Amino acid sequence: QVQLLESGPGLVKPSQTLSLTCTVSGDSITAEHAWTWIRRPPGKGLEWMGVITADGRTYYNPSLESRTSISRDTSKNQFYLHLNGVTPEDTAVYYCVRWLLHWGKGTLVTVSS
């Protein structure tokens, strides 16, 4: 059974880069499916951030595209999120998802000085 696990710092300072790792087990990120990052700010709804496909193509939410990068390491079966120039509005629980049904538990990232 596929499992996804997010990891990364829980606190990031404003203007810095938020970097998260999703470690996948039970499936290969190169086999098929869309490997996605989604976030939920406190008190708000889910926001789709972007995706990396099995063949390595990336697509981003237009509202975040200028600050977002998704990449992967196929040898580690991991994919990554980098969000530049963070502000307190980027505080959220971040999820990695094998679209659509398989979610990691999420990791809270707080942006604060």
N, C-alpha and C positions, 0 to 999 in steps of 0.2 A: 504494500500500500504506500502510495506516495506521501511523503512528509516534507514540509517546508519549515525552516527555522530562520527567523530574522536575528541578526546580531549587529551590534554597533554601539556607539556611545549614547548614553541617555541624556546627555546635556551638551549642547553646542552653543557657542557664543554668537551673538549677532554678527553678521557679515562673513562668518566662516562657512565652510563647506560641510554639509551633512553627508556622511557616507555610511551606507548600510550594506550588509551582506545577507543574501538568502542562500542557505545551504539546502540542497535538495537531495533526498534519499528516496529510493524506491522507484525512480524514473530517471531517464536521461533528459537533460535540457536540450539535447540535440535531436531527440527522436521525433517529437511532435509537440503540439500545444503551444500556447502563448504564455509566456512567463512575465508576470505583471506586477507592478507596484501600485498600491492603493493606499490612501491615507484617510484618517478621520480626525479632523480637529475637534477639540473639546466642544461639545454642544452642537456640533454641525454634522452634516451628512458625509457619506463617503465621496471621495474624490479620486477618480482614476488619474494616475500620473503618467503612466507609459508602459510600454511592453517591449520585450525582446522575443522574437520568434525563434523557432527551432533552428532556422537557417541563419540566424544572427541579425535579421533586420530589426530596426528599432522605430517605434512610433511614439509620439509624445502628445500629451495634452497641450493644445496651443497656448493655454494660459500659463504654462510652466516651461514651455519648450526652451526658452532662452536660458534657463537656469538648470536644466535637468539633463543628466546623462545616465543611460543604462548600458551596462556592459556585462561581460561574462568571462568566466574561466572554465572552459569545457573540461580541462583536466581535473578540476576540483568539483565539477558539477555545481558550480555556484554562479549566481548572477548578482549584480550590484546596482545600487542607486547612489548617485551623487547629485546633490542639490546645492547649488552655489548661492552665495549671498543671502543666507537665511536671515529671517526676521522672526520676531515672536509669533507672527501669524503662521509660521511654518510648524509651530508646536502641534503635534498630532501623534496618534498611534499609527504607525506605518506597518502595512501588511504586504507580504509577498504572496502571490496567488498563482497557482496553475489554473488558468482560466477555464472555467468559472467556479468550479466546485471545491477546489482544494486550496485552503488558506492556511498560512502560518498563524501562530497565536497572536502575532503583532508585538511591536515594541514601541514603547512610549519614548518620543524624543522631545525634549523641552529646549526651546531656544531662549536663553536668558544670559545676561551678563552676571 
